[in-house]
Structure formats: C-alpha cells, structure tokens
C-alpha cells in the first residue's frame, strides 16, 4: 500500500512542479523574450524599446531592452498627460463655462450690449444634448429679465488661444473628429456628422448632408463606395476655421446610408450661432449676427467690461480621465494638456502645456533628454519618448497621492477599454493595466504590471516601424507581458 502511494505521489510531483516553473521568470528571461521578438519577421528592422521599474524599488533598479531609444509614443502620451493633470490640476478640479453680459438691461428687458459665452476648456460641454445646455443658458438670461439683445451672442474661446492643433499633425487627421484639437470653448465634442448614400461599389457616394447643419461651409464630395464590409475609410480634409472641406476615401456599400464624423471648423462660432438660433426660436430677439472674440479681433487680455450671470461646471478631472484613457479620447487629452499649461504657466497654449509637463517630471528627477511633446494625446509623429522616460514618469506617478485614481483610469488586459482584445486567456490577463498607443506601424503600451509574486512594476514597451500584420506584434508583446508578470 505504501509503495502504491509513493508511486502515485511520484506521478503527481512533476505536475505540481510545473506551476511555479510556469509562474516564475527572471529579468534575463524578459529581455530574452524581447530579443526573440526583434528577430521575428516584420520586426527585424523595427525599433523596439522596453523598460520596467519595480514600484517598491528605485529608478536605478530599472531593467530593459534599448530603454533609452527615443520613439514615437502614439497614444501612450495620454498616460503622461493624465498623470500630469492629476499632479497639476488635482482630481477634483472642474472646468467652468460662464455666461457674461456687457452693458445694462433696461426696464423693458433690452440688454444694451452682448451675451458672451466664456469657455473654460471643458471637453464635455453639450457633449450629447445641445438643447438642454441652451435651455439652461436661456433660463439664466430670463432670470436677468432679458427679452431682447441689441448686440450679439459672442463665443469666447480665448483661454487656449487660437491655435487649435499642432503644426505636426497630419493633414488627413485635422478635418476628422479625432483631430479636432483643443478649443477654449469646446462644444458638442467639436464634431459633426457627414452622411452618404451608398448605391454601388466604385461610384461616388452621394452626400446627404451634415448634422448639425453648417451653413457657410462648402463641401466638395469625392467620396466613393467601397466593397461591403470594407469599413469606414472616409476622410474629411479641411483646416481649422476653414470654409471648404473635401470628402475623400471610401465608405462601405450597404443598404441605406453611412455616416462619418468630422471636426467642427470653428466650435466657438458654431456655439454662438446655434445659441442665437435657439433664443430666436424661443422669442428672444438678437439684433446682431453671432460672432467670436477671434473674429472681432479681441484678445483674451483685452476683453470688454462684463459681468458673470451664470456658471456651469464639468464633471471632475478624475471622471474625465476615465474616458480619456479607457477610450483613448484625443479631445479630452488635449483639453487636459492645455489646462495643465494654463494652471501651471498662466497660458493654455501648446508651448506652456509642454513646459508645465517637462518642469513637473524633471523636478521629480526624470531625465528628459531627447523628449519631445508636441501634443497631449499622441496624434503627432513628432512626439518622442524613451521607454525609460515613460517608465520613470509612471514610477513617480505611482508614488503620488492620486495614484489610485490614475490607475483606475487605465484599461486592463483582456478585460476593459482598449486592452479588452489583448492578453485575454494568457498569464497577463487582469495583471496589466496600461495605456495603448496605435498609429500606422506603431504599437505601444505603457502602464503597470502586477506579477504573480505580488511585485508591481511600472513599464513601457514601444514598437515602431514594424511590418506585416498587427496581430503578430500584439502576440509578441503579450509574450513579453507573460514573462513580466512571472517575475
């Protein structure tokens, strides 16, 4: 009997030993996995950078593979922007939009002046319900006894200046919803919808129109119908504040219509014009045409005398971070980036936002040699970050008082956000929290890994200039993650 028990135990022993072998790895094995990745077809000429830092250690304990190679971060730049926002703005800050009046209201209810909608950079203003926002503003005017306005409804977007997008954003991005850029008076996500009919493959797709309507804007339609199932390959080409937009690319053949999204050419003007129309439909007369401070040539520092009659706050920065990172929302990231600059440097410009970010992390000891920050969302290919710089920023963020808020905003491998479709069913599932970054021939991740041992790491893995299919790159990255969580 004893011999039989010993024999059974000997058969079970190898299976028992398999578990710790499967769940354990060394730093050398992580690096070896990266070296193997570099030798794969489609990756031999790619630029790969990796760095990991134990959160219970010091930055000097970092290990990596070409960790100091500066690479294009794509949307992992949002991890830097949002971590910076928590340090500079704090999780409880709310963006504020105000209604101002110039002039006085006489006894008959006539405002001898204008109504100014003062934007505070809120990326969520009238995000889904324009009419409800306008009704709130109309109620504020009614409370003041206003029945008629001799001046205009004026959009004030001066808090972020007039430069909406970086010079380095690509032409095929800036006319589309994801390239709308930050505006001091952001409104309705700075986007509109273009709808097409799709009669037959190869034909011009008849342009139905836009929602909301954009009077004064000319659309040149060159959109064609692609094959069924070909997806949205339609692009809108047009400059900020432009008057002519070109519709190019393909939309898939299907019954009925197909809709793509574009970037409003002038959100502040759209807001002023739409609010004017809303008031007039409700019986409140506006004598002059809607306009903006930009169109009037008035700078933010030379505003006319005014008084505040209404204040409207956004949700908190903590809540805004969730969609920014989970859904990789460019608009929210850009508005947070500009507000970082405004709070830290007194100006909501791209330059001040970059300086605020650089100052913060350099003061924490991060060497930002070679670092380039052209935007806050990662759409620019002129952005440059090394894996070590990213990992060190994440390491310091993990030591901040708002780390739990930051960590909760990051997608989880195999489970949520932009990481839902990667790492599922592998040792990395549920153990990687990270921001993804994807543009043409770039696939990156930056965040945190929780090993089976309980040890936690800040990490970044950047893959630039790969060839071939994206799924092969993702598979190799998951291989690295699986070794990382086995440390």
PADREN-242326 format. One line per 8 residues: for each residue y, x, z of C-alpha. Coordinates in Angstrom, 3 decimals, padded with zeros to 6 digits, m for minus. Layout:
<recs>
Y:X:Z ~ ...
</recs>
This chain:
<recs>
000.000:000.000:000.000 ~ 002.399:002.789:000.962 ~ 001.592:004.575:m002.320 ~ 002.363:001.427:m004.284 ~ 005.742:001.014:m002.503 ~ 006.633:004.638:m003.171 ~ 005.664:004.193:m006.807 ~ 007.899:001.091:m007.101
010.772:002.928:m005.435 ~ 010.451:005.815:m007.854 ~ 010.720:003.404:m010.772 ~ 013.846:001.790:m009.275 ~ 015.548:005.064:m008.339 ~ 016.754:006.057:m011.836 ~ 018.293:002.595:m012.328 ~ 020.143:002.971:m009.035
021.454:006.363:m010.025 ~ 022.745:005.059:m013.333 ~ 025.542:003.082:m011.639 ~ 027.512:005.956:m010.053 ~ 026.990:008.019:m013.198 ~ 028.430:005.199:m015.283 ~ 031.361:004.712:m012.938 ~ 032.282:008.331:m012.374
034.072:010.803:m014.608 ~ 036.245:013.873:m014.355 ~ 039.684:014.679:m015.707 ~ 037.970:017.048:m018.134 ~ 035.908:014.165:m019.489 ~ 039.054:012.099:m020.037 ~ 040.575:014.981:m022.012 ~ 037.312:015.460:m023.902
037.440:011.801:m024.947 ~ 040.929:012.390:m026.357 ~ 039.767:015.494:m028.211 ~ 036.956:013.468:m029.777 ~ 039.475:010.794:m030.691 ~ 041.602:013.365:m032.502 ~ 038.622:014.314:m034.680 ~ 037.907:010.785:m035.828
038.503:009.736:m039.427 ~ 042.032:008.393:m039.760 ~ 043.186:010.247:m036.647 ~ 042.780:013.905:m037.641 ~ 046.397:014.103:m038.784 ~ 047.721:011.642:m036.233 ~ 049.966:012.687:m033.366 ~ 048.347:011.842:m030.038
049.863:012.282:m026.594 ~ 048.403:011.352:m023.214 ~ 049.390:011.855:m019.597 ~ 048.170:010.440:m016.283 ~ 049.547:010.963:m012.769 ~ 047.785:009.870:m009.550 ~ 050.064:007.494:m007.675 ~ 049.007:008.989:m004.347
049.885:012.475:m005.563 ~ 052.871:014.295:m007.041 ~ 054.111:014.529:m010.650 ~ 052.872:018.117:m010.692 ~ 049.307:016.789:m010.442 ~ 049.598:015.229:m013.898 ~ 046.917:015.936:m016.463 ~ 046.994:015.176:m020.132
046.485:015.918:m023.794 ~ 049.599:017.170:m025.590 ~ 051.640:015.398:m022.910 ~ 054.982:016.916:m023.930 ~ 054.839:015.933:m027.593 ~ 057.748:013.504:m028.125 ~ 056.570:010.479:m030.095 ~ 057.777:007.071:m031.226
057.125:004.751:m028.243 ~ 057.461:001.389:m030.070 ~ 057.459:m001.488:m027.573 ~ 056.321:000.665:m024.651 ~ 060.072:001.346:m024.483 ~ 060.263:m002.087:m022.828 ~ 058.432:m000.616:m019.831 ~ 061.306:001.827:m019.363
063.942:m000.858:m019.917 ~ 062.423:m003.328:m017.484 ~ 061.707:m000.695:m014.828 ~ 065.331:000.407:m015.183 ~ 066.539:m003.187:m014.862 ~ 064.739:m003.621:m011.546 ~ 066.396:m000.461:m010.217 ~ 069.913:m001.170:m011.508
070.132:m004.967:m011.584 ~ 067.521:m005.880:m008.991 ~ 065.008:m008.726:m009.298 ~ 067.378:m011.436:m008.051 ~ 070.309:m010.942:m010.441 ~ 071.089:m013.903:m012.702 ~ 073.057:m013.779:m015.929 ~ 076.134:m016.012:m015.773
077.737:m018.106:m018.521 ~ 081.164:m019.627:m017.865 ~ 083.474:m022.235:m019.375 ~ 087.137:m021.228:m019.307 ~ 090.300:m023.139:m020.140 ~ 093.540:m021.732:m021.495 ~ 096.605:m023.922:m020.994 ~ 097.005:m027.051:m018.890
095.710:m030.613:m019.048 ~ 098.479:m033.243:m019.220 ~ 098.371:m036.713:m017.656 ~ 096.937:m038.237:m020.803 ~ 093.939:m035.904:m020.777 ~ 095.120:m033.496:m023.500 ~ 094.325:m029.816:m022.982 ~ 097.217:m027.853:m024.475
095.007:m024.877:m025.131 ~ 091.418:m023.919:m025.877 ~ 087.970:m024.044:m024.298 ~ 086.282:m020.655:m024.124 ~ 082.535:m020.249:m023.710 ~ 082.295:m016.897:m021.938 ~ 078.871:m015.351:m022.490 ~ 077.324:m013.225:m019.774
074.460:m011.802:m021.800 ~ 071.925:m014.463:m020.779 ~ 068.978:m014.229:m023.223 ~ 067.721:m017.659:m022.136 ~ 070.879:m019.741:m022.732 ~ 069.942:m023.003:m024.519 ~ 066.609:m021.354:m025.261 ~ 064.861:m024.610:m026.078
067.264:m027.530:m025.503 ~ 070.702:m027.186:m027.068 ~ 071.727:m030.799:m026.433 ~ 071.060:m030.593:m022.681 ~ 073.221:m027.480:m022.415 ~ 076.058:m029.119:m024.346 ~ 075.894:m032.236:m022.195 ~ 076.277:m030.110:m019.070
079.338:m028.444:m020.574 ~ 080.796:m031.771:m021.720 ~ 080.419:m033.124:m018.188 ~ 082.425:m030.141:m016.910 ~ 085.249:m030.974:m019.368 ~ 085.112:m034.633:m018.395 ~ 085.415:m033.634:m014.735 ~ 088.693:m031.942:m015.655
089.900:m035.169:m017.285 ~ 089.909:m033.668:m020.787 ~ 089.842:m036.161:m023.657 ~ 091.458:m034.055:m026.346 ~ 091.852:m030.329:m027.056 ~ 094.783:m029.047:m029.119 ~ 093.193:m025.654:m029.608 ~ 089.612:m024.569:m030.390
086.213:m024.085:m028.900 ~ 086.036:m020.282:m028.723 ~ 082.878:m018.205:m028.340 ~ 083.381:m015.096:m026.189 ~ 080.622:m012.511:m026.649 ~ 082.746:m009.525:m025.641 ~ 080.618:m008.365:m022.688 ~ 078.276:m006.494:m025.070
080.841:m005.614:m027.740 ~ 080.483:m006.452:m031.434 ~ 077.694:m004.012:m032.338 ~ 074.595:m006.175:m032.192 ~ 071.887:m003.822:m033.449 ~ 071.399:m000.041:m033.505 ~ 072.110:001.800:m036.744 ~ 068.482:002.951:m036.815
066.877:m000.494:m037.022 ~ 065.190:m001.091:m040.362 ~ 066.792:m003.378:m042.939 ~ 063.679:m005.551:m043.150 ~ 063.895:m006.234:m039.400 ~ 067.509:m007.163:m038.663 ~ 067.531:m010.506:m040.504 ~ 064.414:m011.745:m038.727
064.118:m013.371:m035.307 ~ 062.592:m010.314:m033.637 ~ 065.518:m008.185:m034.868 ~ 068.337:m010.473:m033.726 ~ 069.719:m007.913:m031.285 ~ 071.693:m008.465:m028.090 ~ 074.791:m010.650:m028.113 ~ 077.128:m011.274:m025.189
076.893:m014.981:m025.995 ~ 073.243:m015.217:m026.931 ~ 072.359:m018.804:m027.842 ~ 069.120:m020.604:m028.765 ~ 067.304:m017.235:m028.787 ~ 069.684:m016.163:m031.590 ~ 067.299:m017.661:m034.111 ~ 066.960:m020.321:m036.780
064.059:m021.714:m038.812 ~ 063.590:m021.481:m042.601 ~ 061.178:m023.967:m044.140 ~ 059.460:m023.710:m047.546 ~ 057.150:m025.825:m049.640 ~ 054.064:m024.004:m050.912 ~ 052.946:m025.625:m054.197 ~ 050.781:m022.969:m055.903
049.830:m019.316:m055.425 ~ 052.237:m016.925:m057.131 ~ 055.012:m019.469:m057.606 ~ 058.406:m019.373:m055.962 ~ 058.158:m021.253:m052.656 ~ 060.870:m023.952:m052.828 ~ 063.363:m023.548:m049.977 ~ 063.687:m026.772:m047.969
066.482:m025.644:m045.649 ~ 067.225:m024.340:m042.150 ~ 067.081:m025.779:m038.671 ~ 069.665:m025.770:m037.249 ~ 071.859:m026.103:m040.353 ~ 074.011:m023.084:m041.178 ~ 076.988:m024.232:m043.259 ~ 078.876:m021.391:m044.911
075.743:m019.268:m045.297 ~ 074.284:m018.701:m048.777 ~ 070.517:m018.280:m049.104 ~ 069.075:m016.566:m052.160 ~ 065.444:m017.641:m052.366 ~ 062.945:m015.132:m053.787 ~ 060.067:m016.174:m051.531 ~ 056.688:m016.614:m053.225
053.496:m018.391:m052.294 ~ 050.651:m016.118:m051.189 ~ 046.989:m016.963:m051.038 ~ 045.695:m019.419:m048.476 ~ 045.197:m017.657:m045.164 ~ 047.396:m014.684:m046.111 ~ 049.667:m015.378:m043.154 ~ 053.388:m015.025:m042.662
054.597:m012.162:m044.850 ~ 058.041:m013.632:m045.362 ~ 061.198:m011.695:m044.503 ~ 064.849:m012.635:m044.235 ~ 067.282:m009.933:m045.334 ~ 070.819:m010.218:m044.017 ~ 073.327:m008.342:m041.871 ~ 074.816:m009.404:m038.538
077.884:m011.582:m039.201 ~ 076.826:m011.747:m042.874 ~ 077.286:m014.701:m045.205 ~ 074.491:m014.069:m047.746 ~ 070.779:m013.919:m046.859 ~ 067.846:m013.108:m049.136 ~ 064.439:m014.719:m048.593 ~ 061.648:m012.435:m049.788
057.923:m011.819:m049.403 ~ 055.208:m014.466:m049.275 ~ 054.237:m017.495:m047.244 ~ 050.644:m018.771:m047.344 ~ 049.534:m021.591:m049.611 ~ 048.821:m024.716:m047.600 ~ 049.380:m028.440:m047.723 ~ 052.870:m029.436:m046.716
055.377:m026.786:m045.628 ~ 055.550:m023.396:m043.918 ~ 058.290:m022.165:m041.574 ~ 059.516:m018.665:m040.687 ~ 062.202:m017.612:m038.191 ~ 065.431:m015.728:m038.843 ~ 068.227:m014.152:m036.791 ~ 071.422:m016.171:m036.469
074.136:m014.183:m038.249 ~ 076.738:m014.924:m035.534 ~ 075.328:m016.634:m032.414 ~ 078.716:m016.900:m030.678 ~ 080.244:m018.668:m033.677 ~ 077.202:m020.896:m034.059 ~ 077.532:m021.888:m030.400 ~ 081.250:m022.676:m030.770
080.740:m024.657:m033.979 ~ 077.756:m026.630:m032.674 ~ 079.523:m027.425:m029.387 ~ 082.597:m028.600:m031.302 ~ 080.451:m030.956:m033.355 ~ 078.707:m032.243:m030.229 ~ 082.006:m033.016:m028.493 ~ 083.473:m034.752:m031.518
080.372:m036.918:m031.869 ~ 080.888:m037.930:m028.228 ~ 084.525:m038.872:m028.892 ~ 086.287:m035.766:m027.581 ~ 088.738:m034.566:m030.260 ~ 089.074:m030.860:m031.019 ~ 092.096:m030.182:m033.245 ~ 091.478:m026.599:m034.400
088.400:m025.100:m036.055 ~ 085.795:m023.345:m033.894 ~ 086.103:m019.582:m033.662 ~ 085.236:m016.497:m031.602 ~ 087.187:m013.737:m029.927 ~ 085.802:m011.363:m032.561 ~ 087.181:m013.484:m035.390 ~ 090.513:m013.784:m033.573
090.643:m010.012:m033.189 ~ 090.898:m010.225:m029.406 ~ 089.130:m007.537:m027.405 ~ 087.445:m008.292:m024.115 ~ 090.105:m006.357:m022.207 ~ 092.937:m008.367:m023.783 ~ 091.836:m011.910:m023.073 ~ 094.344:m014.768:m022.774
095.065:m016.207:m019.333 ~ 092.317:m018.611:m018.391 ~ 090.662:m020.383:m015.510 ~ 086.976:m020.995:m014.850 ~ 085.817:m024.614:m014.673 ~ 082.050:m024.195:m014.910 ~ 079.446:m021.524:m014.137 ~ 075.852:m021.603:m015.305
073.197:m019.145:m014.151 ~ 069.994:m017.987:m015.805 ~ 066.661:m017.565:m014.148 ~ 066.265:m014.325:m012.178 ~ 065.700:m010.910:m013.704 ~ 062.243:m010.946:m012.080 ~ 061.307:m014.048:m014.093 ~ 062.906:m012.749:m017.292
060.778:m009.604:m017.004 ~ 057.543:m011.562:m017.251 ~ 058.089:m012.844:m020.781 ~ 059.761:m009.579:m021.791 ~ 056.619:m007.585:m021.081 ~ 053.852:m010.166:m021.391 ~ 055.036:m011.427:m024.799 ~ 056.913:m008.256:m025.842
060.147:m010.191:m026.319 ~ 062.720:m007.991:m028.076 ~ 065.738:m010.189:m027.375 ~ 065.170:m010.247:m023.635 ~ 064.625:m006.498:m023.554 ~ 067.834:m005.843:m025.491 ~ 069.902:m008.079:m023.204 ~ 068.451:m006.396:m020.101
069.172:m002.990:m021.653 ~ 072.816:m003.853:m022.325 ~ 073.234:m005.349:m018.853 ~ 071.871:m002.130:m017.362 ~ 074.730:m000.356:m019.091 ~ 077.276:m002.953:m018.019 ~ 076.289:m002.827:m014.352 ~ 075.930:000.959:m014.127
078.618:002.168:m016.536 ~ 081.011:m000.768:m016.878 ~ 080.247:m001.417:m020.560 ~ 077.446:m003.395:m022.181 ~ 077.167:m001.101:m025.188 ~ 074.137:000.751:m026.506 ~ 075.647:004.089:m025.521 ~ 076.365:003.012:m021.946
072.887:001.492:m021.632 ~ 071.265:004.746:m022.779 ~ 073.410:006.778:m020.375 ~ 072.577:004.455:m017.476 ~ 068.853:004.783:m018.180 ~ 068.985:008.548:m018.563 ~ 071.048:009.030:m015.412 ~ 068.722:006.907:m013.298
065.498:008.696:m014.160 ~ 066.939:012.202:m014.327 ~ 068.248:011.711:m010.778 ~ 064.672:010.914:m009.781 ~ 063.533:014.219:m011.240 ~ 062.256:013.285:m014.703 ~ 062.927:015.978:m017.321 ~ 064.174:014.027:m020.341
064.423:016.931:m022.752 ~ 063.811:015.531:m026.241 ~ 064.071:011.917:m025.041 ~ 065.922:009.579:m027.420 ~ 066.719:005.951:m026.587 ~ 068.223:004.036:m029.493 ~ 067.443:000.583:m028.118 ~ 065.804:m001.187:m025.212
062.930:m002.917:m026.988 ~ 061.367:m000.133:m029.064 ~ 062.017:m001.517:m032.548 ~ 063.784:001.695:m033.618 ~ 061.704:004.517:m035.067 ~ 064.395:006.928:m033.856 ~ 063.262:006.433:m030.242 ~ 061.391:009.447:m028.876
059.480:009.731:m025.593 ~ 056.712:012.045:m024.471 ~ 053.636:010.771:m022.664 ~ 054.621:012.866:m019.645 ~ 058.139:011.393:m019.539 ~ 056.745:007.873:m019.744 ~ 054.103:008.519:m017.077 ~ 056.659:010.104:m014.737
059.045:007.155:m015.114 ~ 056.166:004.791:m014.328 ~ 055.147:007.003:m011.392 ~ 058.651:006.755:m009.882 ~ 058.802:003.031:m010.631 ~ 055.628:002.631:m008.571 ~ 057.479:004.144:m005.616 ~ 060.382:001.706:m005.927
060.839:m001.310:m003.687 ~ 060.363:m003.699:m006.617 ~ 057.122:m002.279:m007.941 ~ 055.075:m005.408:m007.260 ~ 057.481:m007.394:m009.451 ~ 057.289:m004.801:m012.206 ~ 053.501:m004.505:m012.081 ~ 053.065:m008.291:m012.203
055.062:m008.428:m015.461 ~ 052.618:m006.136:m017.286 ~ 049.686:m007.548:m019.295 ~ 046.134:m006.934:m018.065 ~ 043.437:m005.549:m020.375 ~ 041.108:m008.256:m021.611 ~ 042.922:m010.968:m019.681 ~ 046.605:m011.585:m020.347
049.621:m011.146:m022.600 ~ 049.485:m008.653:m025.433 ~ 046.426:m006.979:m023.839 ~ 044.279:m010.107:m023.874 ~ 042.461:m008.957:m027.026 ~ 041.750:m005.375:m025.974 ~ 039.367:m003.986:m023.363 ~ 037.523:m007.208:m022.626
033.891:m006.674:m021.642 ~ 034.446:m002.945:m021.009 ~ 034.935:m000.951:m017.781 ~ 038.699:m001.152:m018.482 ~ 038.875:m004.945:m018.278 ~ 041.093:m006.020:m015.393 ~ 041.780:m002.387:m014.423 ~ 044.506:m001.559:m016.942
047.992:m003.057:m016.590 ~ 050.163:m001.837:m019.426 ~ 052.861:m002.469:m021.986 ~ 051.618:m002.196:m025.546 ~ 053.644:m000.750:m028.414 ~ 052.907:m001.501:m032.052 ~ 054.810:m000.859:m035.258 ~ 053.492:000.384:m038.594
050.990:003.228:m037.967 ~ 051.880:003.389:m034.263 ~ 049.712:002.152:m031.380 ~ 050.714:002.966:m027.805 ~ 050.094:001.843:m024.226 ~ 051.889:002.718:m021.006 ~ 051.208:001.404:m017.537 ~ 048.760:001.724:m014.668
045.023:002.224:m014.267 ~ 043.030:001.311:m011.179 ~ 039.827:003.343:m011.021 ~ 036.574:002.032:m009.552 ~ 037.095:004.564:m006.774 ~ 040.300:002.761:m005.801 ~ 042.509:005.587:m007.046 ~ 045.501:004.483:m009.149
047.248:006.280:m011.981 ~ 050.428:005.921:m013.982 ~ 049.529:006.711:m017.586 ~ 050.738:006.716:m021.175 ~ 048.744:007.101:m024.375 ~ 050.643:007.352:m027.668 ~ 049.070:007.368:m031.135 ~ 051.487:007.883:m034.038
050.851:008.257:m037.782 ~ 047.243:007.103:m037.799 ~ 045.499:005.980:m040.983 ~ 042.889:003.309:m041.552 ~ 042.145:000.183:m039.557 ~ 043.894:m000.634:m036.299 ~ 040.688:m001.774:m034.615 ~ 039.224:001.732:m034.804
042.274:003.131:m032.998 ~ 042.034:000.431:m030.338 ~ 038.344:001.187:m029.811 ~ 039.078:004.867:m029.214 ~ 041.885:004.004:m026.800 ~ 039.544:001.753:m024.838 ~ 037.144:004.694:m024.694 ~ 039.855:006.765:m023.009
040.659:003.922:m020.617 ~ 036.995:003.606:m019.680 ~ 036.893:007.269:m018.683 ~ 040.209:006.953:m016.857 ~ 039.043:004.058:m014.663 ~ 035.886:006.018:m013.862 ~ 037.796:008.835:m012.149
</recs>
